[in-house]
Structures are given as structure tokens and as C-alpha cells.
Amino acid sequence: MMAKSVNLYRAKTHLSDLVERAASGEEIVIAKAGKPMARLVGLPKAKRSSAFGRNLMGVTLHSSRGDAGPEGCPARVAAGPTARKASK
């Protein structure tokens, strides 16, 4: 696939659009005064793996009773990857 060349001024004013195009698989070369200076390419798709009870924002919910009871079961929130599990 041939890379599309874009001048630096256009890249600055249309960066959001260029990033979307690169993320969809297009390769874009950014040139200054006709000389290629940088290449914009999308990142490979990352595998999504999440442990039960942990969302993608890094917040983990723990039941205060130690079980996952449905209604009326208050939960404590532990934020971030260094948060400790709730004691039973």
C-alpha cells in the first residue's frame, strides 16, 4: 500500500482526521518543504482482557459481606491497580 503524503501545515490543521484515517489502516507521511519527516500509522488492536469484578477504568467493586449478593448489598470501591481487596 502506498503512503499518502501530507504537508506539515495540513497535518496540523487536520490532525484529528488524519489520526482516524491512520487508525483505520491508512499510512500517512508528513512532509515539511516536500521532504518526508514523519510517518503516521495506526496501532495494532490490543487484546481486551478483564478480570471479573474489574472494569476497564481500574475500579474494582467488593462486597462488604464478602459475597456478591444482588440487592441491598453495599459495595466498597477500590480505585486503581494498587487497591487492596476488601477484608471479609
N, C-alpha and C positions, 0 to 999 in steps of 0.2 A: 504494500500500500504506500502510495506517495504521500509525503507530509505536505500539508498546506502551510505556506509561508505568510506571515502577517507582520507588518511593521510595528515597531515598539509603541508608537502613538496609538494605533488602532487597538493593540493588545491592552493598553492601559484603559482606554475608554470602553472596551467591550470584554473586560476580563471575565465577568460572570458568565457570559455566553460562551466564551472560549473554554472555560473550565467545564461547563456542561457538555460541550462537544467532545472534549478530551475524555471525560468520564464515560461517554458512550462509545469510546473506542477510536476516535479520530486522533491522529498525531498532528500537532501544530508546532511549527518552528517560528520563533520570534526573532526578527531581524532588526538590526539597527544600521541605518545607512546602507541597506542592501546586504549586509554581512550577517549571516546566521549567528545568533548569540545564545539562544536557549531553546530547549525542546519541551513542550508541554504534552504530557501523556497521562492517561488515567491510571489509577492504582488497581491492582488485581482485587477481585472480590474477596473479602475476608470471610472465613468461616464464622458462623454465629454459633457460639456455644454458651449456654447459660445454665447455671445450676438451679435446681428447684428452689423457689423462695427468694431468688435474687433477680432483680430486674436489670435492664441494661444501663440504668443510671447509677448503679452501685449501691442502691438502698436495699437492705435486707430486712424483712419483717419477721419477728419472732413472737410467738405466742407467750404471754406471761405465765401460762399454765404449763407450757412445755409441749402442748399438743396443738394440732391445727383445727380446733373446733370451729364450726361455722359461725353462727350468730352469737352476739353477746360476748365474744371472746376478745378482750382488749389485746392489742398488739403493741410491742415496743419497736421503735425504728432505730436501726443501727446504720449509720451512713459510712460509705467508703470501704475500701478493701481491708483496712486495718481494724474495722469494728469487731468487737468481741461478741461471741454468741451470748444470748441471754441465759442466765443461770436458771435452773429448774427449781 
